[in-house]
């Protein structure tokens, strides 16, 4: 399981520095994925503990295997980070690595990518009912255009939504991507990115309610920190980064540490292409007066 879910954690040194890890610290990895970041946190000091959470059952299973050598220093919880209830526990640092992990993208059956023919799924938590197929085949044209424009920043949102409604039902990722490519102008079709890229991003965000749950997490997580505890968030597209930036700046409980986001070096991008779009921001809980 760990082998099939392994991936290189992005911005590893920036994460460790951002969390300001110290002996006896307890850290929350809010999106544990395959456990890469959690492993580095646990390696930083032999007295550190981690609570690792994820809504993806496959990720949790892989992280349990990867982090097994640290034994009772790791606690697991499956669920969405916005729904986490820490009780009286407070954390010296919280990490949220947002977006889709490489193993999720690379598993055709999850339906996150149109590189492979796959069902239109895109659920991070496969226990939920709403899928990309439900949205594509049953939502009306106006609503489809809205999510493509709002969540994908797709300027041809109306044209694409009209074509989808006219040609549906769609059952696979590749069929949907091909239809989108066929309905846009040639110059758009042969641009820097595939013309379906923004639509697929929008669908994934809509299926998983990503911006809504991120808003909830950002509103709740400062109360989970110890005095001067750190919140580290890694985002992968402009909608997330804008939300993170403005929320951290506007929260009176937090002091922003990173005036500008930290990004990957060219060396890291060469070894881990996923890090190309990563932006890391850090804020610290204000000490009580």
Secondary structure as UniProt FT lines:
FT   HELIX           2..5
FT   TURN            10..11
FT   HELIX           12..19
FT   TURN            23..24
FT   STRAND          26..29
FT   TURN            30..31
FT   TURN            33..34
FT   HELIX           36..44
FT   TURN            46..47
FT   STRAND          49..54
FT   HELIX           57..66
FT   HELIX           68..73
FT   STRAND          74..78
FT   HELIX           81..83
FT   TURN            87..88
FT   STRAND          91..97
FT   HELIX           102..106
FT   HELIX           108..110
FT   TURN            126..127
FT   HELIX           132..138
FT   HELIX           141..152
FT   TURN            155..156
FT   HELIX           157..167
FT   HELIX           173..183
FT   HELIX           186..189
FT   TURN            195..196
FT   HELIX           197..208
FT   HELIX           210..221
FT   HELIX           222..224
FT   STRAND          225..235
FT   HELIX           238..250
FT   TURN            252..253
FT   STRAND          254..256
FT   HELIX           266..271
FT   HELIX           273..277
FT   STRAND          279..285
//
